[in-house]
Amino acid sequence: MRPFGFDNSYARELPGFYVAWKPAPAPAPSVLFFNAGLAEELGLDAALLSGGDGASFFAGNTLPDDAEPIAQAYAGHQFGGFSPQLGDGRALLIGERIDRGGRRRDIAFKGSGRTPFSRGGDGRAAVGPMLREVLIGEAMHALGIPTTRALAVAATGERVNREHALPGAVLTRVAASHLRVGTFQYFAAQGELDKLRLLADYTIARHDPALAGSAGRYLELLRAVAGRQAELIAQWMNVGFIHGVMNTDNMTLSGETIDYGPCAFIEAYDPAAVFSSIDHGGRYAYGNQPHIARWNLARLAETLLPLIVESEDEPAVRAAVAQVTEIIDAFPGLYAAALLRGQRAKLGLSAATAADDAEDTALATDWLALLQTQAVDFTLAWRHLADVADGEPAPLRALLPDPAALDAWLVRWQARCARDAATGGSVGPGEQERAARMRRVNPWTIPRNHRVEEALAAATDGDLAPFRRLLAALRRPYDDAPELAPYAEPAPAALTASYQTFCGT
């Protein structure tokens, strides 16, 4: 197959960090999904890839001449327990491409067969979980949340054995990189300091090039990753997203969301919400995600500490520990600030100073407490708050079993909006400008869990039409066009109460 213009820096610069490996061939490949817009962004030939050549490539049968497929090595804490070797058990990095914006992007397969890291698994994937990655990844992208994205899903023409036989598929995933906290843990656990330094310098060159060569670059790398993760988790929380499996091998250094396995979106607001079938203790519950992000960052700090310590004498070690501890301890404040910025936008506030922080935090906190007490749908409550700004309180009041519970909070919010307008925020007839801004940040359509499951069940049975309709709706999250209304409706409460998601292995 003709070259893709790959520039494989990971394979070239990090020998010993991977195993060169080939995807397993598929007997009868066909393209189920192709992301023409992303292909254009990457500067790829969409016409070529949407045909038979694309099916052969996306299934792993025919690779470009300049591809260097590798299975990356990494470790990870999984539900708090450390596994010193995980690695790409069913994934391969095929190559890297510089996109039209000058950004280096990984192109990788998931579900392309066993590798030396497979740990007894078959290395394959089923159609449903791979199309889930498409739906959730494209929804997150449309919501403006940093994410890996699906370039394609190819059916393999063979069955994979899970609880019962399912049609097999391969996902082609595009990422800023696949560098994870677990990548650093792998080499730290082996005491390979030289490789750890090489990895850190590679990561800096790729994601924080301004730090390259500086004396304090490893400490500043930790600080940069903490900042990216604070912004990312705040965005998750502000749309009601539950990752479901925030193991350290699923936290990227780039700040992108990766691995849409047992993920879900909350409906009735509940910080304790857990949908993952394997999260029995609620470790990765919706409200616990900021704390887990900090915990994961502490694990990254442990791996970087040997690079940060300037000498092995006790004062130098204590100083380095104090420096990394300061960054980890600062994470809750970074997260809280990022969360509040998002909440202010969702509340329709555009003019704020540091003096407003306490009041605005209390306003947002009390709003969420109200939603929890009344078991109100998170997404629709935020969306209908914009209707209140537009002079139409009925849709929001209709969501609450006790609409009078809203009254006191609405008085506070409207007073804050009035002060916002008086100090430079939006103002207009009926606060229409404020309402319009709120509708641009409070989605109408999210990946409702029951709609996702319906689409994936149909696709597994060979009917892709529901998947395509849902995908089209998720790419327009802020548009309340009538034809999108079915995708904005919450699931019945009984269904949500029993809903579970799975890892997709």
N, C-alpha and C positions, 0 to 999 in steps of 0.2 A: 504494500500500500504506500502511496506517495507520502513524503515527509509532511508532518504537521507544523514544522517550525518549532519543535520542542527545544527547550534549553534546560537540561536536567541537572540543576545545580545540586540538589540533594544527593543524587547518585554520584556526582562528580566530586563534591567537596567533603562528603561524610562517609568515606569507606569504613566498613565495619558497623554501620548503623542500620543495616538492612540485609536482606537476602534477595539476590536477583532471582526472579521467579516468573513463570509464564501462566497466563490464565488457562483454565481448562476449556477445551473447545465445546461449543454448543451444537447439538445435532440439527436443529431447525430454527435458526434465529429469525426474529422479526421485531420491528420497532413498535413498541406500544405507546411511547411518548417521546417527543423530540422538542427541545426548547430552542426554537429558531431564533428568538430574541437574544438568548444567552450565547448561542453560537455566533451571532453577529457581533456581540460584545467582545467575544474572544478572537474575532477575526478569522473564524473558520468558514469553510465553504458549506453553507447550509443546504444548498441543492444537492451536493455530493452526499452529505451525511443523512439526508432524509430518505435516501433510496436504499438499494440493496447493499451498497458498499457500507452505508451507515449501520445496517443491521449486522453485518459481519464484524465491523469494528466494535460496536457497542456490546456485542455478545462475547467479545474477546477472541474471535476466530482469526481475525486479520488485524495486525497492528501496523501503525505507520513505521516506516523504515527508521525513523529517529526516536522511536519509543524505547525507553529503558525500564521495563516493568520491575518493580521492587516491592517486597513486603517489608514494611518498616517495623523496627523493634521498639517496643515501649513496655513499661510496667504500669502499675496503677493500684490505687486504693479503690476497691469495689465494696460499697456499703461498709466502709470503714476498715476492711481487712486488706492487707497489702499482698499483692501478687507480684513477685519480682520479675516475672516474664509473662507478658500478654502478647502484644504484637498483632500485626494484621493477619488474623486467622482466616479471613475470607475477603480481604481487600488487597488491592495492588495500586500503588502509585504508578501510573502509566507514563506520565511526563509532566513538564511544566511549560506553560506558554505565557508570553508577555501579551497582555490583552491590548485593545485599542487605546485604553487609558494609560498604558505604560505600567500596569500592575502585573506582577508575577502571580500566576494562578496555577494551582495543582489541578490536574485532571486524573481522577482515580476511579477504579472499579470497586464495587461492593457486591459480593455474591458470585465472584468469578472463580470459585473453586478453592480447594484446600491449599494451604501454604505450610511451611515448616512450623508456623506459629498456631496451627489450627486446634491443638489441644483436644483432639478426638472428634471435632465437629466435621461436617461434610463440606464446609466452605461455601455452600450454596445459599441462595435466598429465594423466597417466594414472591410472586407477583404483588400480593397485597401489601406487605411491609415496604417494598421498594416504591410502590406508588404512593404510600403514605409519606415517604420522604419528599416526593414531588409536591404533594398537597400542602404539607406543613411548611416546607422550605419556601415555596412560592408565596404562601400566605405571609410568612414572616418578612420576606423581601418586600412585598407590597405594603406591609405595615411599617417599613423603614427600619427593621431590626437586623443588625448584622447577622448573616447566616451563610452557611454553605448552601449550594443550590444544585438541583438536578439538571444535567444537560440532556440525559436520555434514560429511558428504561427499555431494555430489550428482553423479550421473552426468549427463553432458550430452547423451547420445544421438548423439554423433559420435565419429569415430575420430581419434586423434592419431598422427602418423607418427614412429616412433623407428627401431629396427632393423627393426621391422615394425609394422603398424598395430595400435594398442591402443585399448580403450575409454577415452574421456575423462572427466575428473571435475574438480570444484572442491572444494577444502577450505575450510571456514570455521574460522579459527583465532582463539582468544582468548588475549590476552597482557596482562601488566601494562603493557607498552608495547612498541613496536618500535624504541625508541631503541637504537642500537648504537654501538660504538666507531667504526665506519665512518661513522656520521652526523656525528660530530665531525670525522673526517678529511676529509670532503667540503668543509666550509667552511674548515677550516684550510689545506687545499691551495690554495684559491682566495684565501687571504689576507683573507677577509671577517671581520674581527675583531668587528664589530658583530653580525653574525649568529651568530658563535660564542658571544658573550656571551649573546645572546638564547636560544640553544639551551641553554646551560649553566644559565641561570636557569630555563628551562622544565623541564629535567630535575630540578633541585633541588626546584622546587615540586611536581613529580609524585612523586618517589621519596625525597627527603630534605627534607621541608618544614621541619624544625627548623633547617636551615641557611639558609633564605631570608633574604636581606638582611644576613647577617653578613659581616664584613670578609674573613675567610679562607675564604669558602664554596667557592671553586673548588678549592683545595687539599683541603678536607675532602670535597668530592664525590669526588675521586680516592681518598681514603682509604676512603670508604664503599663505592665500587665494588670496590676491592681486597678489602675484608672480605667482601663478598657473593660475589665470585668464589672466594675461598679456601674458603669454606664449600661452595659448589656443586661445585667440582672435587673436593674431598675426598669428597663424597657420591658423585660419579661413580665415583671410584676404589674406594670401599668396596662398590660393587655390581658392579664389573667392566664398567662402561659405557665404550665408545669412541665419542666423538662423530663422529670421522672427517673433519671439515672445519672445524677451529677457526680459520677466517679471521676477520679483525677485523670483518667485516660480519655474523658469526654470534656475536658476543659482546655480550650485552645489558647495558645499564646497570642494569637491574632485578635482575639475578642469576638470571634464569630461563634454563633450557635452551631453545634455539630451533633449528629447522631439523633435522628428523630425516631426513637424506638418507642418506649412506653410513655410518650408525651401526650398531653391533653390540654384543653382549655377549661377553666372553671366556668360553671354556669351560675348558680346561686353562690354569692360571695362567701367563702369559707377558707380562712388561712390554713386550716388543718386538712384541706382537701388532698387526697392521695388517690390516684387511679391506677398506678402501676401494680400489677399482680404480684410482684416480688418484693415490694416495699412494705413489708409487714409492720415495721416499727415506725413508719412515717418519717424516716430519715430525710427523704427528698420531698416532703410535703410542700405545697405551694408557699406557705409562709416561712418555711425553713430555708428557702433557697439562698437568701443573702448570707445566712450563717454558714451554710455549706460552702459557698463561694470563698468566704474568708478562711475556712478550714483548709480548702484546697490550696489557697494561696500560701498558707503557712507551710504546706508540704513542698510547694515550689521554693519557698524561702530556705527550707532545710537543704535542698539540693544545691542552691546557689551559695550558701554560706561559705563553703570551702574556697570559692573563688573570690568572695568578698573580703575574707580575712587577710590582712596585709602581712601578718607574721604569725607564728605559732605560739608566741608568748601570751600569757593569760590576759594582760590588759588589752591586747589587740583583739583577742577572741571576744572578750566582753564587749568591746566597742562595736564589733561587727554584729553581735547578737542584738545589741541595743538598737542598731540602725535598722536591721530587718524587722525587729519587733515594732519599731515605730511605724513602719509602713503597714504592717499587718493590723496594728491597732488603729491606724487612720482609715482603714477600709470602711468601717461602718459609717463614718462621717462622709466619706466620698459617696457611698451608696445613698445615704439619706439626702444629700444635696442633689444627686442625680434624680432620685425618686421625686423629690419636691419640684424640681424643674418640670418634669413630666406632668405631675399632678396639677401644677399651676396652669399649664397649657390646657389640660383636660377640664379644669374649672373655668377656663375662659379668662384667666388673669394674665395681663401682659406687662403690667408695670409693678415692679416689686423691688424692695431694697432689703438689705440684711435685717433691718428692723422689723420687716414683715414676716420673717421666717417662722417665728413661734406661732403667730396667729394663723398663718397659712397651713402650717403643719397640723395644728389642732383642727382647722377646718376640714382638711383632707382626712385626718384620722377619724374624726367624728362622722363624716360622711360614710366611710367604710364600715364603721361600727353600726351605723344605721342600716346599711345594706345587709350586714351579717345578721343583725337582730331580726330583720324583716324577711330574711332569706330571699333577697331580691337578685335577679339576674344582673351580674356585674356589667356585662357589655351593654345591655339595653338601658340600664340605669344611667350610665355615663352619657349614652347617646341622647336619651330623653331629657337629660339636664340641659342640653342645648336647646331643646324645645321650650323649656321654662325661660331661658334667656330670650327666646323669640316670642314670649308672651303666651305660650301654650302649655300650661302645667298639667293638663289632663293626662297625656300619655305616661308621664312619670308617676303621677298619683295612682294610676290604674295598676301599676306594678306592685304596689304595697298592700298587704293585707289591712294595714291600719294607716291610711293616707295622712291622718292627722299627725302621725309621728314625724312627718316631714317639716311641719310648719316652722318650728323654732329654728331648725337648721337653715331652712330657706331664707329666713329673715337675716341670719348672719351672712350667708353667702351673697345675698342681694346687696347688703350694706357694703360688703367687701368689693363687689363689682362696681358699685357706685363710686367708691373711693378710688378704685383702679381707673375708672374713666376720668375722674377729676384730676388724677396725677399723671395722665399721659397715656392711659390705656385706650382701648377702642370705645367708641361711642357712636350711636346712630339711632334712627327711629326704631323703637322697640328693641334696641340692643341687637339689631339684626347682624351687624358686623361681628359682634362677639359670638353670636350663635353660629355664624358661618365658620369662624375660626375654630370653634369647639367641634364642629362636625368634620373638620379636616384632621383632627387628632383623635377623635373618639369613633372607632369603627362601628359600622352597622353590621357588617358580615365578618365573622371569624370562622375558623374550621370547627363548626359545631360537631361534637363527637359523634352523634348519631348519624349526621350526614356523611361524615368521613367513613364510618363503618358501612353505611349503605352503599356508598360508591365503591369501596374496596371489595365488598362481597360480590357486587355485580361484576366488577372487573375480573375477579377470580373465576367467575363463571363464564367469562368471555365477552361480557357486555361493558364496553368502555364509555358508553354514552353518559351515564350518571357521573362518572369520574370527570369527563370533559366539561360537563355543565357546572359541576362544583368548582373545578379549577378556574373556570371563567369567572365565577362569582367571587372567589377568593382573591383574584387579581384586581378586584374593584371594591376593596373593603369599606371605603367611605361613601360609596354611591348607594343611595336608598331607592333606586329605581324599582318600580313595582315587580318586575320579573325576578328580582333578587329576594323578595320578601320571604319565600319559603326557606332560604338559607340563613335568614336572620332569626328564625323562630327557635326558642330554646327547646330542648328535649323534654318530654314528660318527666316530672320529678321522680317517678318510680324508676324510669330507665336510668337517669343520672345516678340514683342511689346505688344501683347495682353495676354500674359501668366499670369495666376494667380494661387496661391496656397491657400489651405484652411486648417483650423485647424484640420480637421479629426475627429471631434466629431460626 
